[in-house]
Amino acid sequence: MAECMAVCSKFLKNNLNDDNVCQNYELAIIFKQDDLKRLNTNALLKSTGFLSCDQKVLAEILRLNWLSCTEVELFEACMSWVKTTARKDDLTKELVQTQLGAWFYVFRFGSISLGEFSKLIPAYRHLFVSPEYANIIQMIADKEFQATMFNGNREKRSDSEGWKMKNTIYCNRLLSLNYSTEPYFINNLETTKFSSNEPLLLKGFGLDYTREHRDNEYSFCEDVPTEISIVEIAGCYTVKNKCPDLGGISTGRGAQSYILPSKQSFRRNTD
């Protein structure tokens, strides 16, 4: 049974798209498949399936301690869900209470800034009564204030802190040790490839002890041009780290790398 569940879970993950992301999440809840719950919640909230999902799915999302979206985005998505579920164009406090009930009070307003909350007021001010306004503002302004109405958790769900509890992977590529008598020289493109069949968070690349060799002397390099490409291949993600021609660069300990599922490419400089 477990083997069959693993095969089905792998199939669903490899065939995930915007149309079935919410349906798959609901299956993950029903069959208690934690691997399927590790979805891009930002994409899930923007999917058409989210607006018609069951309240159990919404409640499960609101329970999560880590999301790939902000609390403001989560709140606005839930308000859209309320309107769609109730088939109403206008939100009222009674409507929100009917559709969400106590779940309305699990939003972590204490984790957002006063500026972020103020941007919600024009569209949603009628959903809060005066004591609720006071409770939220006190939570934001006074970190010692104990919330009495809303969720008092001030930790941002979109922070990477939640990943600290996960297994950390360090990929160290040793080009030359600091006690080597013969340094390693990068004269052309250096390419390092990583691949993963599970979602991982890319924290960054580090290039240590990098020096430039010119006129028979070594000097520290302040900037090393680096290109990082993240691509999806048959359901897996590959990260390539390239160091272009630097005219003779010696390195000490090499690079540390972490991997994140993504389809976009970006450039950055690292020292």
C-alpha positions, 0 to 999 in steps of 0.5 A: 500500500505504501509503495502504491501511495509513493508511486501515485504521489510521484505521478501527481507531483510530476504532472502538477500544473495551475489547473490541478494544484488545488485538487492535488493539495486536497488529495494530500490532505485526505491521504496525509501525504506531506510531500504533496503539501510542499507546494508553491502556495503563491501559485496555489492561491492564484489558481482558479481551483483555489476559489472553488476549493473546500473549506478544509483545504483553506483551513489547512493552508491557514494552519501552515507555518511556512508559505511562499506568499505574504500574509497580505496576499494570503488574506486577499486570496481568502477574501476572494475565496469568500466572495466566490464561495458565497457567490457575492460581489461585495464583502460584508462582515456577516458574509466573512463570518459565515464563510470563515467563522473562527478562521478569520482570526488566525491571520497573523496581522502582527507579522505585517507592518502598519503600512501593509495593514493600512493598504488593506483598509480602503478595500476591507475596512468594513470587515473590522470593528473598532476593538479588532482595529485596536487589537491589530494596531497594538500587535503591530506597534507593540511587540510586547502586546498580547493579542486577545482577538487575532492570532498573536503569532508575529512570525512571518510565514514567508520567511525562510526560518521555517526551512531551518528545521529541514535538512540542510545540504552543503555542496562544497566543491574543493578546488584547492585547500588553503595549504596547497602549494599549487593553487587552482586557476580558473582560466575559462568557464567553470560550470557546476551542476546540481539537480534535485527531485525534491523542493529545496531552498537555494540560499546562495553560492559562496566563493571563498579565498578568491584572488586574481593573479597579475604581474606575478602577484596575487590580489583579492577579487572584490567581484566575481561575475557569476551566472546562475540558471535554474531550469526544470527538466522532466519534473526535476530542477537543475542549477548551474553555476558558471564563473566566466573567464577571469584572467587567472583566478585562484580559489581556496575552499570553493562554493556552497550551494543550495537548490530551489525549484524555479523556472526563472534565471537570474544573474548576480555578483558574488564575492 
